[in-house]
Amino acid sequence: MAGGHTHLQMLRQHRGNLLLNVGSVGMPFKEYVAGGRPTILAHAEYAVVEQTATAVTVCLFRLRLDRTALQNSLGETHNPLRAWLIQQYS
């Protein structure tokens, strides 16, 4: 089973089933505690899932991003979270 929206990459087994969250390409979280602000990581996260007749393979990937480029790009936006996001990538 695959899902998302938590921004937290994970792969777990539960009662014989694989549970997958691919993470987030644009805003992956290191951790998130309800009521608090998340810590954003400076990399993109994604997964590749392959299925054959006999197996399912899941590979989780992280691709490091250029923090300076992220800050510069955010500085040119009107995103209401701009200042906080720039701080996250410092």
PDB file with one MODEL, atoms N, CA, C and O in Angstrom:
MODEL        1
ATOM      1  N   MET A   1       0.849  -1.159   0.000  1.00  0.00           N
ATOM      2  CA  MET A   1       0.000   0.000   0.000  1.00  0.00           C
ATOM      3  C   MET A   1       0.902   1.231   0.000  1.00  0.00           C
ATOM      4  O   MET A   1       1.883   1.291   0.740  1.00  0.00           O
ATOM      5  N   ALA A   2       0.564   2.199  -0.826  1.00  0.00           N
ATOM      6  CA  ALA A   2       1.346   3.435  -0.900  1.00  0.00           C
ATOM      7  C   ALA A   2       0.439   4.613  -0.590  1.00  0.00           C
ATOM      8  O   ALA A   2      -0.730   4.638  -0.974  1.00  0.00           O
ATOM      9  N   GLY A   3       0.989   5.568   0.098  1.00  0.00           N
ATOM     10  CA  GLY A   3       0.240   6.767   0.447  1.00  0.00           C
ATOM     11  C   GLY A   3       1.192   7.944   0.535  1.00  0.00           C
ATOM     12  O   GLY A   3       2.379   7.831   0.230  1.00  0.00           O
ATOM     13  N   GLY A   4       0.659   9.056   0.949  1.00  0.00           N
ATOM     14  CA  GLY A   4       1.499  10.233   1.033  1.00  0.00           C
ATOM     15  C   GLY A   4       0.882  11.293   1.913  1.00  0.00           C
ATOM     16  O   GLY A   4       0.041  11.010   2.766  1.00  0.00           O
ATOM     17  N   HIS A   5       1.307  12.498   1.694  1.00  0.00           N
ATOM     18  CA  HIS A   5       0.844  13.722   2.326  1.00  0.00           C
ATOM     19  C   HIS A   5       1.435  13.968   3.705  1.00  0.00           C
ATOM     20  O   HIS A   5       1.181  15.020   4.292  1.00  0.00           O
ATOM     21  N   THR A   6       2.213  13.039   4.241  1.00  0.00           N
ATOM     22  CA  THR A   6       2.835  13.287   5.535  1.00  0.00           C
ATOM     23  C   THR A   6       4.223  13.901   5.386  1.00  0.00           C
ATOM     24  O   THR A   6       4.776  14.411   6.361  1.00  0.00           O
ATOM     25  N   HIS A   7       4.796  13.861   4.185  1.00  0.00           N
ATOM     26  CA  HIS A   7       6.125  14.401   3.895  1.00  0.00           C
ATOM     27  C   HIS A   7       7.229  13.622   4.606  1.00  0.00           C
ATOM     28  O   HIS A   7       8.367  14.088   4.658  1.00  0.00           O
ATOM     29  N   LEU A   8       6.923  12.463   5.145  1.00  0.00           N
ATOM     30  CA  LEU A   8       7.888  11.626   5.854  1.00  0.00           C
ATOM     31  C   LEU A   8       8.080  10.322   5.092  1.00  0.00           C
ATOM     32  O   LEU A   8       7.164   9.505   5.003  1.00  0.00           O
ATOM     33  N   GLN A   9       9.279  10.133   4.543  1.00  0.00           N
ATOM     34  CA  GLN A   9       9.559   8.930   3.772  1.00  0.00           C
ATOM     35  C   GLN A   9       9.654   7.725   4.702  1.00  0.00           C
ATOM     36  O   GLN A   9      10.310   7.779   5.742  1.00  0.00           O
ATOM     37  N   MET A  10       8.987   6.633   4.312  1.00  0.00           N
ATOM     38  CA  MET A  10       9.066   5.429   5.140  1.00  0.00           C
ATOM     39  C   MET A  10       8.651   4.208   4.351  1.00  0.00           C
ATOM     40  O   MET A  10       7.887   4.282   3.388  1.00  0.00           O
ATOM     41  N   LEU A  11       9.180   3.087   4.792  1.00  0.00           N
ATOM     42  CA  LEU A  11       8.803   1.783   4.262  1.00  0.00           C
ATOM     43  C   LEU A  11       8.726   0.842   5.447  1.00  0.00           C
ATOM     44  O   LEU A  11       9.715   0.648   6.154  1.00  0.00           O
ATOM     45  N   ARG A  12       7.569   0.262   5.667  1.00  0.00           N
ATOM     46  CA  ARG A  12       7.351  -0.622   6.821  1.00  0.00           C
ATOM     47  C   ARG A  12       6.570  -1.858   6.363  1.00  0.00           C
ATOM     48  O   ARG A  12       5.883  -1.848   5.342  1.00  0.00           O
ATOM     49  N   GLN A  13       6.700  -2.891   7.139  1.00  0.00           N
ATOM     50  CA  GLN A  13       5.888  -4.078   6.931  1.00  0.00           C
ATOM     51  C   GLN A  13       4.904  -4.186   8.086  1.00  0.00           C
ATOM     52  O   GLN A  13       5.277  -4.037   9.249  1.00  0.00           O
ATOM     53  N   HIS A  14       3.651  -4.443   7.757  1.00  0.00           N
ATOM     54  CA  HIS A  14       2.617  -4.596   8.776  1.00  0.00           C
ATOM     55  C   HIS A  14       1.721  -5.755   8.377  1.00  0.00           C
ATOM     56  O   HIS A  14       1.020  -5.702   7.367  1.00  0.00           O
ATOM     57  N   ARG A  15       1.757  -6.790   9.181  1.00  0.00           N
ATOM     58  CA  ARG A  15       0.928  -7.980   8.947  1.00  0.00           C
ATOM     59  C   ARG A  15       1.087  -8.523   7.520  1.00  0.00           C
ATOM     60  O   ARG A  15       0.111  -8.890   6.866  1.00  0.00           O
ATOM     61  N   GLY A  16       2.321  -8.562   7.065  1.00  0.00           N
ATOM     62  CA  GLY A  16       2.600  -9.137   5.749  1.00  0.00           C
ATOM     63  C   GLY A  16       2.417  -8.194   4.579  1.00  0.00           C
ATOM     64  O   GLY A  16       2.638  -8.585   3.433  1.00  0.00           O
ATOM     65  N   ASN A  17       2.021  -6.971   4.841  1.00  0.00           N
ATOM     66  CA  ASN A  17       1.847  -5.988   3.776  1.00  0.00           C
ATOM     67  C   ASN A  17       2.920  -4.908   3.874  1.00  0.00           C
ATOM     68  O   ASN A  17       3.337  -4.535   4.971  1.00  0.00           O
ATOM     69  N   LEU A  18       3.361  -4.412   2.724  1.00  0.00           N
ATOM     70  CA  LEU A  18       4.292  -3.292   2.715  1.00  0.00           C
ATOM     71  C   LEU A  18       3.506  -1.990   2.754  1.00  0.00           C
ATOM     72  O   LEU A  18       2.535  -1.820   2.017  1.00  0.00           O
ATOM     73  N   LEU A  19       3.928  -1.076   3.614  1.00  0.00           N
ATOM     74  CA  LEU A  19       3.350   0.260   3.702  1.00  0.00           C
ATOM     75  C   LEU A  19       4.429   1.240   3.257  1.00  0.00           C
ATOM     76  O   LEU A  19       5.536   1.233   3.796  1.00  0.00           O
ATOM     77  N   LEU A  20       4.113   2.078   2.281  1.00  0.00           N
ATOM     78  CA  LEU A  20       5.097   2.969   1.685  1.00  0.00           C
ATOM     79  C   LEU A  20       4.606   4.405   1.675  1.00  0.00           C
ATOM     80  O   LEU A  20       3.468   4.683   1.297  1.00  0.00           O
ATOM     81  N   ASN A  21       5.468   5.306   2.090  1.00  0.00           N
ATOM     82  CA  ASN A  21       5.254   6.730   1.872  1.00  0.00           C
ATOM     83  C   ASN A  21       6.511   7.210   1.164  1.00  0.00           C
ATOM     84  O   ASN A  21       7.609   7.093   1.708  1.00  0.00           O
ATOM     85  N   VAL A  22       6.366   7.745  -0.036  1.00  0.00           N
ATOM     86  CA  VAL A  22       7.523   8.092  -0.857  1.00  0.00           C
ATOM     87  C   VAL A  22       8.255   9.328  -0.363  1.00  0.00           C
ATOM     88  O   VAL A  22       9.363   9.600  -0.825  1.00  0.00           O
ATOM     89  N   GLY A  23       7.678  10.082   0.556  1.00  0.00           N
ATOM     90  CA  GLY A  23       8.284  11.308   1.063  1.00  0.00           C
ATOM     91  C   GLY A  23       7.752  12.506   0.319  1.00  0.00           C
ATOM     92  O   GLY A  23       6.549  12.617   0.082  1.00  0.00           O
ATOM     93  N   SER A  24       8.648  13.408  -0.053  1.00  0.00           N
ATOM     94  CA  SER A  24       8.241  14.624  -0.755  1.00  0.00           C
ATOM     95  C   SER A  24       9.407  15.132  -1.588  1.00  0.00           C
ATOM     96  O   SER A  24      10.532  15.231  -1.099  1.00  0.00           O
ATOM     97  N   VAL A  25       9.138  15.448  -2.833  1.00  0.00           N
ATOM     98  CA  VAL A  25      10.172  16.026  -3.686  1.00  0.00           C
ATOM     99  C   VAL A  25      10.408  17.481  -3.291  1.00  0.00           C
ATOM    100  O   VAL A  25      11.551  17.939  -3.299  1.00  0.00           O
ATOM    101  N   GLY A  26       9.365  18.206  -2.951  1.00  0.00           N
ATOM    102  CA  GLY A  26       9.486  19.630  -2.707  1.00  0.00           C
ATOM    103  C   GLY A  26       9.656  20.068  -1.268  1.00  0.00           C
ATOM    104  O   GLY A  26      10.159  21.163  -1.016  1.00  0.00           O
ATOM    105  N   MET A  27       9.244  19.226  -0.301  1.00  0.00           N
ATOM    106  CA  MET A  27       9.328  19.654   1.091  1.00  0.00           C
ATOM    107  C   MET A  27       9.354  18.442   2.033  1.00  0.00           C
ATOM    108  O   MET A  27       8.407  18.242   2.794  1.00  0.00           O
ATOM    109  N   PRO A  28      10.417  17.634   1.996  1.00  0.00           N
ATOM    110  CA  PRO A  28      10.468  16.481   2.891  1.00  0.00           C
ATOM    111  C   PRO A  28      10.747  16.908   4.327  1.00  0.00           C
ATOM    112  O   PRO A  28      11.554  17.803   4.577  1.00  0.00           O
ATOM    113  N   PHE A  29      10.075  16.263   5.253  1.00  0.00           N
ATOM    114  CA  PHE A  29      10.249  16.580   6.666  1.00  0.00           C
ATOM    115  C   PHE A  29      11.219  15.607   7.316  1.00  0.00           C
ATOM    116  O   PHE A  29      11.176  14.404   7.059  1.00  0.00           O
ATOM    117  N   LYS A  30      12.100  16.145   8.167  1.00  0.00           N
ATOM    118  CA  LYS A  30      12.956  15.301   8.998  1.00  0.00           C
ATOM    119  C   LYS A  30      12.103  14.672  10.081  1.00  0.00           C
ATOM    120  O   LYS A  30      12.193  13.475  10.356  1.00  0.00           O
ATOM    121  N   GLU A  31      11.282  15.499  10.685  1.00  0.00           N
ATOM    122  CA  GLU A  31      10.364  15.036  11.725  1.00  0.00           C
ATOM    123  C   GLU A  31       9.227  16.040  11.815  1.00  0.00           C
ATOM    124  O   GLU A  31       9.348  17.191  11.395  1.00  0.00           O
ATOM    125  N   TYR A  32       8.147  15.582  12.361  1.00  0.00           N
ATOM    126  CA  TYR A  32       7.000  16.459  12.530  1.00  0.00           C
ATOM    127  C   TYR A  32       6.227  15.984  13.736  1.00  0.00           C
ATOM    128  O   TYR A  32       5.740  14.854  13.774  1.00  0.00           O
ATOM    129  N   VAL A  33       6.120  16.851  14.715  1.00  0.00           N
ATOM    130  CA  VAL A  33       5.362  16.526  15.922  1.00  0.00           C
ATOM    131  C   VAL A  33       4.117  17.401  15.915  1.00  0.00           C
ATOM    132  O   VAL A  33       4.209  18.616  15.738  1.00  0.00           O
ATOM    133  N   ALA A  34       2.970  16.795  16.106  1.00  0.00           N
ATOM    134  CA  ALA A  34       1.705  17.529  16.062  1.00  0.00           C
ATOM    135  C   ALA A  34       1.783  18.778  16.929  1.00  0.00           C
ATOM    136  O   ALA A  34       2.209  18.728  18.083  1.00  0.00           O
ATOM    137  N   GLY A  35       1.368  19.890  16.355  1.00  0.00           N
ATOM    138  CA  GLY A  35       1.363  21.147  17.077  1.00  0.00           C
ATOM    139  C   GLY A  35       2.639  21.949  16.886  1.00  0.00           C
ATOM    140  O   GLY A  35       2.671  23.136  17.209  1.00  0.00           O
ATOM    141  N   GLY A  36       3.681  21.333  16.371  1.00  0.00           N
ATOM    142  CA  GLY A  36       4.943  22.026  16.151  1.00  0.00           C
ATOM    143  C   GLY A  36       5.222  22.214  14.673  1.00  0.00           C
ATOM    144  O   GLY A  36       4.534  21.655  13.818  1.00  0.00           O
ATOM    145  N   ARG A  37       6.228  23.001  14.388  1.00  0.00           N
ATOM    146  CA  ARG A  37       6.624  23.194  12.997  1.00  0.00           C
ATOM    147  C   ARG A  37       7.578  22.078  12.592  1.00  0.00           C
ATOM    148  O   ARG A  37       8.412  21.658  13.394  1.00  0.00           O
ATOM    149  N   PRO A  38       7.467  21.595  11.360  1.00  0.00           N
ATOM    150  CA  PRO A  38       8.368  20.533  10.911  1.00  0.00           C
ATOM    151  C   PRO A  38       9.751  21.080  10.599  1.00  0.00           C
ATOM    152  O   PRO A  38       9.922  22.273  10.347  1.00  0.00           O
ATOM    153  N   THR A  39      10.730  20.193  10.619  1.00  0.00           N
ATOM    154  CA  THR A  39      12.068  20.509  10.137  1.00  0.00           C
ATOM    155  C   THR A  39      12.144  20.018   8.702  1.00  0.00           C
ATOM    156  O   THR A  39      11.890  18.845   8.429  1.00  0.00           O
ATOM    157  N   ILE A  40      12.495  20.917   7.780  1.00  0.00           N
ATOM    158  CA  ILE A  40      12.541  20.571   6.360  1.00  0.00           C
ATOM    159  C   ILE A  40      13.961  20.192   5.977  1.00  0.00           C
ATOM    160  O   ILE A  40      14.919  20.859   6.367  1.00  0.00           O
ATOM    161  N   LEU A  41      14.089  19.119   5.213  1.00  0.00           N
ATOM    162  CA  LEU A  41      15.385  18.652   4.748  1.00  0.00           C
ATOM    163  C   LEU A  41      15.703  19.247   3.380  1.00  0.00           C
ATOM    164  O   LEU A  41      14.796  19.529   2.596  1.00  0.00           O
ATOM    165  N   ALA A  42      16.982  19.435   3.096  1.00  0.00           N
ATOM    166  CA  ALA A  42      17.396  20.034   1.817  1.00  0.00           C
ATOM    167  C   ALA A  42      17.726  18.953   0.791  1.00  0.00           C
ATOM    168  O   ALA A  42      18.806  18.945   0.200  1.00  0.00           O
ATOM    169  N   HIS A  43      16.798  18.063   0.599  1.00  0.00           N
ATOM    170  CA  HIS A  43      16.921  17.082  -0.468  1.00  0.00           C
ATOM    171  C   HIS A  43      15.522  16.689  -0.934  1.00  0.00           C
ATOM    172  O   HIS A  43      14.532  16.901  -0.233  1.00  0.00           O
ATOM    173  N   ALA A  44      15.464  16.123  -2.107  1.00  0.00           N
ATOM    174  CA  ALA A  44      14.204  15.603  -2.637  1.00  0.00           C
ATOM    175  C   ALA A  44      14.134  14.114  -2.316  1.00  0.00           C
ATOM    176  O   ALA A  44      15.154  13.426  -2.329  1.00  0.00           O
ATOM    177  N   GLU A  45      12.949  13.622  -2.031  1.00  0.00           N
ATOM    178  CA  GLU A  45      12.759  12.205  -1.748  1.00  0.00           C
ATOM    179  C   GLU A  45      11.758  11.624  -2.739  1.00  0.00           C
ATOM    180  O   GLU A  45      10.776  12.268  -3.107  1.00  0.00           O
ATOM    181  N   TYR A  46      12.032  10.380  -3.167  1.00  0.00           N
ATOM    182  CA  TYR A  46      11.102   9.694  -4.052  1.00  0.00           C
ATOM    183  C   TYR A  46      11.357   8.195  -3.954  1.00  0.00           C
ATOM    184  O   TYR A  46      12.322   7.763  -3.323  1.00  0.00           O
ATOM    185  N   ALA A  47      10.502   7.417  -4.570  1.00  0.00           N
ATOM    186  CA  ALA A  47      10.638   5.965  -4.544  1.00  0.00           C
ATOM    187  C   ALA A  47      10.431   5.401  -5.942  1.00  0.00           C
ATOM    188  O   ALA A  47       9.723   5.976  -6.769  1.00  0.00           O
ATOM    189  N   VAL A  48      11.064   4.271  -6.180  1.00  0.00           N
ATOM    190  CA  VAL A  48      10.833   3.499  -7.401  1.00  0.00           C
ATOM    191  C   VAL A  48      10.320   2.138  -6.962  1.00  0.00           C
ATOM    192  O   VAL A  48      10.965   1.443  -6.177  1.00  0.00           O
ATOM    193  N   VAL A  49       9.152   1.763  -7.476  1.00  0.00           N
ATOM    194  CA  VAL A  49       8.535   0.484  -7.144  1.00  0.00           C
ATOM    195  C   VAL A  49       8.501  -0.362  -8.411  1.00  0.00           C
ATOM    196  O   VAL A  49       8.001   0.073  -9.448  1.00  0.00           O
ATOM    197  N   GLU A  50       9.036  -1.569  -8.316  1.00  0.00           N
ATOM    198  CA  GLU A  50       9.021  -2.493  -9.449  1.00  0.00           C
ATOM    199  C   GLU A  50       8.366  -3.795  -9.027  1.00  0.00           C
ATOM    200  O   GLU A  50       8.588  -4.291  -7.922  1.00  0.00           O
ATOM    201  N   GLN A  51       7.557  -4.340  -9.921  1.00  0.00           N
ATOM    202  CA  GLN A  51       6.868  -5.599  -9.634  1.00  0.00           C
ATOM    203  C   GLN A  51       7.162  -6.594 -10.746  1.00  0.00           C
ATOM    204  O   GLN A  51       7.095  -6.267 -11.931  1.00  0.00           O
ATOM    205  N   THR A  52       7.489  -7.811 -10.340  1.00  0.00           N
ATOM    206  CA  THR A  52       7.630  -8.921 -11.278  1.00  0.00           C
ATOM    207  C   THR A  52       6.567  -9.948 -10.912  1.00  0.00           C
ATOM    208  O   THR A  52       5.743  -9.717 -10.027  1.00  0.00           O
ATOM    209  N   ALA A  53       6.592 -11.048 -11.579  1.00  0.00           N
ATOM    210  CA  ALA A  53       5.615 -12.105 -11.281  1.00  0.00           C
ATOM    211  C   ALA A  53       5.807 -12.682  -9.886  1.00  0.00           C
ATOM    212  O   ALA A  53       4.876 -13.246  -9.312  1.00  0.00           O
ATOM    213  N   THR A  54       7.015 -12.542  -9.337  1.00  0.00           N
ATOM    214  CA  THR A  54       7.291 -13.187  -8.050  1.00  0.00           C
ATOM    215  C   THR A  54       7.694 -12.243  -6.927  1.00  0.00           C
ATOM    216  O   THR A  54       7.820 -12.677  -5.782  1.00  0.00           O
ATOM    217  N   ALA A  55       7.901 -10.954  -7.227  1.00  0.00           N
ATOM    218  CA  ALA A  55       8.402 -10.065  -6.174  1.00  0.00           C
ATOM    219  C   ALA A  55       8.034  -8.606  -6.442  1.00  0.00           C
ATOM    220  O   ALA A  55       7.744  -8.204  -7.568  1.00  0.00           O
ATOM    221  N   VAL A  56       8.060  -7.842  -5.363  1.00  0.00           N
ATOM    222  CA  VAL A  56       7.926  -6.381  -5.436  1.00  0.00           C
ATOM    223  C   VAL A  56       9.196  -5.799  -4.825  1.00  0.00           C
ATOM    224  O   VAL A  56       9.606  -6.185  -3.731  1.00  0.00           O
ATOM    225  N   THR A  57       9.807  -4.873  -5.544  1.00  0.00           N
ATOM    226  CA  THR A  57      11.011  -4.215  -5.061  1.00  0.00           C
ATOM    227  C   THR A  57      10.712  -2.737  -4.863  1.00  0.00           C
ATOM    228  O   THR A  57      10.140  -2.091  -5.742  1.00  0.00           O
ATOM    229  N   VAL A  58      11.095  -2.206  -3.715  1.00  0.00           N
ATOM    230  CA  VAL A  58      10.918  -0.781  -3.415  1.00  0.00           C
ATOM    231  C   VAL A  58      12.285  -0.196  -3.094  1.00  0.00           C
ATOM    232  O   VAL A  58      12.990  -0.693  -2.216  1.00  0.00           O
ATOM    233  N   CYS A  59      12.656   0.859  -3.806  1.00  0.00           N
ATOM    234  CA  CYS A  59      13.904   1.572  -3.532  1.00  0.00           C
ATOM    235  C   CYS A  59      13.561   3.011  -3.180  1.00  0.00           C
ATOM    236  O   CYS A  59      12.885   3.702  -3.942  1.00  0.00           O
ATOM    237  N   LEU A  60      14.030   3.455  -2.024  1.00  0.00           N
ATOM    238  CA  LEU A  60      13.829   4.834  -1.589  1.00  0.00           C
ATOM    239  C   LEU A  60      15.073   5.638  -1.943  1.00  0.00           C
ATOM    240  O   LEU A  60      16.198   5.177  -1.751  1.00  0.00           O
ATOM    241  N   PHE A  61      14.859   6.842  -2.460  1.00  0.00           N
ATOM    242  CA  PHE A  61      15.971   7.687  -2.882  1.00  0.00           C
ATOM    243  C   PHE A  61      15.882   9.068  -2.251  1.00  0.00           C
ATOM    244  O   PHE A  61      14.802   9.578  -1.954  1.00  0.00           O
ATOM    245  N   ARG A  62      17.062   9.655  -2.057  1.00  0.00           N
ATOM    246  CA  ARG A  62      17.183  11.046  -1.622  1.00  0.00           C
ATOM    247  C   ARG A  62      18.203  11.710  -2.536  1.00  0.00           C
ATOM    248  O   ARG A  62      19.289  11.179  -2.766  1.00  0.00           O
ATOM    249  N   LEU A  63      17.844  12.860  -3.043  1.00  0.00           N
ATOM    250  CA  LEU A  63      18.706  13.615  -3.941  1.00  0.00           C
ATOM    251  C   LEU A  63      18.998  14.966  -3.303  1.00  0.00           C
ATOM    252  O   LEU A  63      18.095  15.785  -3.128  1.00  0.00           O
ATOM    253  N   ARG A  64      20.268  15.198  -2.956  1.00  0.00           N
ATOM    254  CA  ARG A  64      20.665  16.446  -2.298  1.00  0.00           C
ATOM    255  C   ARG A  64      20.398  17.625  -3.219  1.00  0.00           C
ATOM    256  O   ARG A  64      20.639  17.560  -4.425  1.00  0.00           O
ATOM    257  N   LEU A  65      19.899  18.699  -2.632  1.00  0.00           N
ATOM    258  CA  LEU A  65      19.604  19.923  -3.369  1.00  0.00           C
ATOM    259  C   LEU A  65      20.577  21.021  -2.962  1.00  0.00           C
ATOM    260  O   LEU A  65      21.149  20.974  -1.873  1.00  0.00           O
ATOM    261  N   ASP A  66      20.763  21.995  -3.822  1.00  0.00           N
ATOM    262  CA  ASP A  66      21.647  23.132  -3.568  1.00  0.00           C
ATOM    263  C   ASP A  66      20.915  24.116  -2.657  1.00  0.00           C
ATOM    264  O   ASP A  66      19.976  24.785  -3.089  1.00  0.00           O
ATOM    265  N   ARG A  67      21.342  24.204  -1.405  1.00  0.00           N
ATOM    266  CA  ARG A  67      20.666  25.063  -0.416  1.00  0.00           C
ATOM    267  C   ARG A  67      20.688  26.533  -0.818  1.00  0.00           C
ATOM    268  O   ARG A  67      19.692  27.235  -0.644  1.00  0.00           O
ATOM    269  N   THR A  68      21.804  27.002  -1.350  1.00  0.00           N
ATOM    270  CA  THR A  68      21.901  28.405  -1.763  1.00  0.00           C
ATOM    271  C   THR A  68      20.924  28.698  -2.893  1.00  0.00           C
ATOM    272  O   THR A  68      20.265  29.738  -2.895  1.00  0.00           O
ATOM    273  N   ALA A  69      20.831  27.793  -3.843  1.00  0.00           N
ATOM    274  CA  ALA A  69      19.882  27.978  -4.952  1.00  0.00           C
ATOM    275  C   ALA A  69      18.443  27.987  -4.440  1.00  0.00           C
ATOM    276  O   ALA A  69      17.617  28.758  -4.928  1.00  0.00           O
ATOM    277  N   LEU A  70      18.139  27.132  -3.458  1.00  0.00           N
ATOM    278  CA  LEU A  70      16.793  27.110  -2.867  1.00  0.00           C
ATOM    279  C   LEU A  70      16.485  28.443  -2.192  1.00  0.00           C
ATOM    280  O   LEU A  70      15.398  28.994  -2.367  1.00  0.00           O
ATOM    281  N   GLN A  71      17.439  28.961  -1.420  1.00  0.00           N
ATOM    282  CA  GLN A  71      17.232  30.239  -0.737  1.00  0.00           C
ATOM    283  C   GLN A  71      17.040  31.371  -1.750  1.00  0.00           C
ATOM    284  O   GLN A  71      16.141  32.198  -1.596  1.00  0.00           O
ATOM    285  N   ASN A  72      17.878  31.405  -2.776  1.00  0.00           N
ATOM    286  CA  ASN A  72      17.766  32.456  -3.797  1.00  0.00           C
ATOM    287  C   ASN A  72      16.433  32.388  -4.528  1.00  0.00           C
ATOM    288  O   ASN A  72      15.802  33.412  -4.788  1.00  0.00           O
ATOM    289  N   SER A  73      16.019  31.187  -4.852  1.00  0.00           N
ATOM    290  CA  SER A  73      14.737  31.001  -5.553  1.00  0.00           C
ATOM    291  C   SER A  73      13.575  31.460  -4.677  1.00  0.00           C
ATOM    292  O   SER A  73      12.667  32.144  -5.149  1.00  0.00           O
ATOM    293  N   LEU A  74      13.609  31.082  -3.406  1.00  0.00           N
ATOM    294  CA  LEU A  74      12.548  31.487  -2.484  1.00  0.00           C
ATOM    295  C   LEU A  74      12.517  33.000  -2.286  1.00  0.00           C
ATOM    296  O   LEU A  74      11.448  33.585  -2.113  1.00  0.00           O
ATOM    297  N   GLY A  75      13.688  33.630  -2.311  1.00  0.00           N
ATOM    298  CA  GLY A  75      13.763  35.075  -2.138  1.00  0.00           C
ATOM    299  C   GLY A  75      13.044  35.843  -3.234  1.00  0.00           C
ATOM    300  O   GLY A  75      12.691  37.008  -3.050  1.00  0.00           O
ATOM    301  N   GLU A  76      12.827  35.202  -4.364  1.00  0.00           N
ATOM    302  CA  GLU A  76      12.158  35.843  -5.496  1.00  0.00           C
ATOM    303  C   GLU A  76      10.662  35.555  -5.546  1.00  0.00           C
ATOM    304  O   GLU A  76       9.988  35.963  -6.491  1.00  0.00           O
ATOM    305  N   THR A  77      10.134  34.856  -4.540  1.00  0.00           N
ATOM    306  CA  THR A  77       8.716  34.504  -4.544  1.00  0.00           C
ATOM    307  C   THR A  77       7.926  35.394  -3.591  1.00  0.00           C
ATOM    308  O   THR A  77       8.491  36.181  -2.832  1.00  0.00           O
ATOM    309  N   HIS A  78       6.625  35.249  -3.651  1.00  0.00           N
ATOM    310  CA  HIS A  78       5.725  35.940  -2.720  1.00  0.00           C
ATOM    311  C   HIS A  78       5.066  34.933  -1.779  1.00  0.00           C
ATOM    312  O   HIS A  78       3.986  35.183  -1.244  1.00  0.00           O
ATOM    313  N   ASN A  79       5.725  33.799  -1.584  1.00  0.00           N
ATOM    314  CA  ASN A  79       5.212  32.755  -0.708  1.00  0.00           C
ATOM    315  C   ASN A  79       5.105  33.304   0.716  1.00  0.00           C
ATOM    316  O   ASN A  79       6.075  33.858   1.234  1.00  0.00           O
ATOM    317  N   PRO A  80       3.945  33.160   1.353  1.00  0.00           N
ATOM    318  CA  PRO A  80       3.800  33.681   2.722  1.00  0.00           C
ATOM    319  C   PRO A  80       4.732  33.005   3.730  1.00  0.00           C
ATOM    320  O   PRO A  80       4.952  33.544   4.814  1.00  0.00           O
ATOM    321  N   LEU A  81       5.276  31.848   3.397  1.00  0.00           N
ATOM    322  CA  LEU A  81       6.215  31.154   4.274  1.00  0.00           C
ATOM    323  C   LEU A  81       7.671  31.397   3.862  1.00  0.00           C
ATOM    324  O   LEU A  81       8.577  30.717   4.345  1.00  0.00           O
ATOM    325  N   ARG A  82       7.887  32.351   2.983  1.00  0.00           N
ATOM    326  CA  ARG A  82       9.208  32.596   2.403  1.00  0.00           C
ATOM    327  C   ARG A  82      10.316  32.712   3.460  1.00  0.00           C
ATOM    328  O   ARG A  82      11.310  31.992   3.376  1.00  0.00           O
ATOM    329  N   ALA A  83      10.169  33.587   4.435  1.00  0.00           N
ATOM    330  CA  ALA A  83      11.225  33.812   5.440  1.00  0.00           C
ATOM    331  C   ALA A  83      11.519  32.537   6.217  1.00  0.00           C
ATOM    332  O   ALA A  83      12.682  32.211   6.456  1.00  0.00           O
ATOM    333  N   TRP A  84      10.483  31.819   6.611  1.00  0.00           N
ATOM    334  CA  TRP A  84      10.667  30.578   7.364  1.00  0.00           C
ATOM    335  C   TRP A  84      11.359  29.525   6.506  1.00  0.00           C
ATOM    336  O   TRP A  84      12.253  28.828   6.988  1.00  0.00           O
ATOM    337  N   LEU A  85      10.956  29.398   5.233  1.00  0.00           N
ATOM    338  CA  LEU A  85      11.574  28.423   4.353  1.00  0.00           C
ATOM    339  C   LEU A  85      13.040  28.745   4.094  1.00  0.00           C
ATOM    340  O   LEU A  85      13.878  27.843   4.088  1.00  0.00           O
ATOM    341  N   ILE A  86      13.359  30.017   3.881  1.00  0.00           N
ATOM    342  CA  ILE A  86      14.748  30.413   3.673  1.00  0.00           C
ATOM    343  C   ILE A  86      15.574  30.037   4.906  1.00  0.00           C
ATOM    344  O   ILE A  86      16.702  29.560   4.776  1.00  0.00           O
ATOM    345  N   GLN A  87      15.028  30.245   6.076  1.00  0.00           N
ATOM    346  CA  GLN A  87      15.726  29.874   7.320  1.00  0.00           C
ATOM    347  C   GLN A  87      15.931  28.374   7.388  1.00  0.00           C
ATOM    348  O   GLN A  87      16.980  27.918   7.842  1.00  0.00           O
ATOM    349  N   GLN A  88      14.961  27.603   6.949  1.00  0.00           N
ATOM    350  CA  GLN A  88      15.075  26.143   6.969  1.00  0.00           C
ATOM    351  C   GLN A  88      16.239  25.642   6.120  1.00  0.00           C
ATOM    352  O   GLN A  88      16.863  24.633   6.447  1.00  0.00           O
ATOM    353  N   TYR A  89      16.528  26.349   5.030  1.00  0.00           N
ATOM    354  CA  TYR A  89      17.582  25.915   4.113  1.00  0.00           C
ATOM    355  C   TYR A  89      18.932  26.564   4.419  1.00  0.00           C
ATOM    356  O   TYR A  89      19.858  26.460   3.615  1.00  0.00           O
ATOM    357  N   SER A  90      19.060  27.236   5.578  1.00  0.00           N
ATOM    358  CA  SER A  90      20.351  27.860   5.896  1.00  0.00           C
ATOM    359  C   SER A  90      21.287  26.891   6.571  1.00  0.00           C
ATOM    360  O   SER A  90      22.414  27.253   6.907  1.00  0.00           O
TER     361      SER A  90
ENDMDL
END
